[in-house]
Amino acid sequence: MKLIIFVTDDAHADASVDALVEQGFRVTRLATTGGFLRRGNTTLLVGVEDNQVERAQELVKRAAPGTLAITMDLERYERL
């Protein structure tokens, strides 16, 4: 299992979420601020199986070019 963190600009966030959800991915959306000009960003958290990483990244790349993607291994997780 992997956790992908996408950081995109607010203008492309809706298109990214829509593209992911249409393909069956579950997305958590967070409003974030950062960068030199303190512009608004949106951070998307997407949990995926190992074989889905490239598909999720490709969907976001098409919807929001220039998005930062960070992929992390999830060795353990619990539903509380």
Buried (B, 14 or more C-beta within 10 A) or exposed (E): EBBBBBBBBEEBBEBBBEBBEEEEBEBEBEEEEEEEEEEEBBBBEBBBEEEBBEBBBEBBBEBBEEBEBEBEEEEEEEEE
